[in-house]
């Protein structure tokens, strides 16, 4: 995977790293082009950022987890990062959940901005079953988008160890039903929603709030 590294402090590597994946249709330089890197530095965000080109082909072939692990995460560990977080926008958020499903023990937490988490049929199936608590799907194939929801169904932030999940979204986002369903499983302190839809202006506002108010080098799992 192609990567762009942004150090929090020039000429000095942090002990913490946030790996970011872009939304569908964008490349990994979108974070810089949309001002996210400048905003992080202005806020003195305490982690280096690694933007990776996790484009749609990796998801279609279901190689995204392997490539993230072998090309991104393990080399980052070799470079000395002790606290590695992963996140992204829309499809990038989905990729983060896919990776955590298999390699969650390598991460310190997730940062999900308006994540795509399945098609409308998945949501309708869960709703018709009475919600996540009572949903009981048949055994799923790895490529089935519902497999992510089986992971979310078992997640509780009070469990030890629980991978901290930060969720941010626009209240008029086209995936808002999914976001609220995921939110029901999370620590309320780790969820932030603002007015707006599925677009960069909203994502940038959410990002600005996150980097101004979070220290991922010290954040740990906590119960609601």
Residue, then its C-alpha position, 0 to 999 in steps of 0.5 A: x500500500x502506498x503511504x504518506x507519513x506526517x510527523x507530529x513534530x519535525x525530525x522527531x518520531x512520536x511513540x504513537x501513530x494514527x493510520x488513516x484511510x480515505x473515503x471511496x473516490x479519494x486517494x490518501x493525499x486527501x487528508x492533506x488536501x482537505x486541511x486535516x494534517x495542518x489542523x492536527x499540527x495546529x492542535x498539537x495532536x500527539x501522534x504521527x499520522x500515516x495516510x494509506x491508499x486503501x482503495x476500493x480494489x483492496x476491499x473487492x479482493x478482500x486483501x485489505x486486512x492482509x495488506x494493512x497488516x503486512x505493509x503498514x502495521x507491522x513495519x510501523x511496529x518495527x519503526x518503534x511505534x508503541x501505540x498504533x491507532x487506525x481509522x478513516x472516513x466512510x470506506x476507510x472506517x469500514x477498513x478499520x473495522x475489518x482490520x480490527x476484526x482479525x488483528x485487533x490486538x495489534x491496535x490501541x483503538x479506532x477513529x471512525x468518521x462517518x463509517x460505511x458499515x454495510x448495505x441497507x439490507x443488513x440494517x433491515x435484517x437486524x432491525x427486523x430481528x428486534x435489534x442487535x441484542x436479539x439478532x441471530x444470523x446464520x454462520x457468515x462468510x468472511x466477505x459477508x458485510x454482516x460479519x462486522x456486525x457480529x463483532x459489534x454485537x459482542x462489543x462492550x466498552x466495559x469489557x477488558x480488554x476492549x478496543x476503544x472506538x471513537x465514532x463521529x458522524x453527521x446527523x443527516x449522513x446517509x448512513x446515520x442509521x448504522x452510526x446510531x446502531x453502532x453508537x448504542x454499543x459504545x461509550x457515549x463519551x467516545x461519540x460525537x455527532x454534528x449537523x450535516x451529511x456525508x461530505x468533506x465539510x462535515x468530516x473536516x469539522x469532526x476531525x478538527x474537534x477530535x484532534x483538539x480534544x483527544x490525546x490518543x497516546x493516553x486514551x484507554x478503554x473505559x466504561x460508560 
